[in-house]
Structures are given as C-alpha cells and as structure tokens.
Amino acid sequence: MIFEKNKAKETAEFLLQIKAIKLSPKNPFTWASGWKSPIYCDNRIALSHVNVRTYIREILSKIIDQKYGKPDAIAGVATGAIAIGALVAQELGLPFIYVRPEAKKHGRQNQIEGQIEKHQSVVVVEDLISTGGSSLKAVEALREQQINVKGMVAIFSYGFDVAVQNFADANVELTTISDYDTLIEQAVAREYVAEEDQFTLQKWRMKPSEWNG
C-alpha cells in the first residue's frame, strides 16, 4: 500500500522527470528475468539528484517514524537499497546494516553486514518491489538470526498480485511511497505517454510474464 496519494504522485513525477522510470510501450525493454516490459525502473538514478534523494529520504523516514516509531536499526537490501537505506538511517539517527542476497564465500562469510544483536528490531528499506522474492529473502535472513523485522518500506512497487501474496504469506507489512497505478495516472496526465498507451501499460501489469508487447 502507498503511504499518501499526493506523495505518491509527486514521487512518480520526480522519477519520470529524472528518467529513473522509463516508459516505452511500443519498444519494450527486456528484464534480466527475460520478461518483456514497457517499463524500466532504476531508482539508483535518484541518488544523483540531491533534491530527489532528499525528498525520498524524508518520506521514507516519515513512514518509518509514523508506523513503527524508532526500531533498533535500519536494514537495506543489497545492492539497490544500500545507499538510500543508509540515508534513512542517518535521518533517523539509527544504526544501519545491509543484507546480501547470499552469504559471502570468503572472509567472515557474512550475509548481514554491520552490527546488530539477536532480538533487536529493524525496518527493512528497499528501492523497488517486483515479485518481492529478493526482498523477502532478506527478511528471511534477518529472521534466521532472530532479528525482529517490524516491516518494509520501499520507493516504488509494480503492484503485482504475486508480490501482494508473497508479502502476505511471509507476514511482512509493506508500505511504498509510490506505485504503478499512480505512475501510469501521472504519466498520462503529464503526457509522458499517449493516452492510448494506458491500456497496454495496464494489460502488462496483469500478466507480465506472458506479455509480448
């Protein structure tokens, strides 16, 4: 679920302006998964824009403060959410850790980097939610170390049904600043895409793994 509709619209506009989100219904992108997609999202671009990263940092911090108070630490999901997670931790005056996709094969073989104790609480910060698979693996790694995951916040979600189900099954509350529905509304209203492309963009989101343009 999104935090506030107005903030969702403002964030969508920022991401479209700086081309962190690109829409190309007629010439789709190919994701690493092999899926064809009319949208490509790279929220790391926001880090290069001081006003945008400040805005995102402040909104994520506000969400955490209002929903969870102060956890013991902020946990970022590697690699996309390390930087924004650290900025949020700084804003809230909290320790920061991050979670790798898997444990390192050398050295201390850590999957969780940073210092945190068993039974302490974290809010997980993510940049982008697609199916939720990699995000929830980070939650699983934290829970295996007996760390209390209070919830997850993210910049943007595609809103796939499978992600909604995955988060429900894992009993993880997810709050995002913006989402796909808001993005498409904003993109059409501000003429980033033609109105006739709206159907294509909505159809893709229903069955993204089967969509071929």
Summary of the structure (lengths in Angstrom):
residues: 213
radius of gyration: 17.2
end to end distance: 27.5
largest distance: 54.1
contacts: 698
relative contact order: 0.18
helix: 43%
strand: 22%
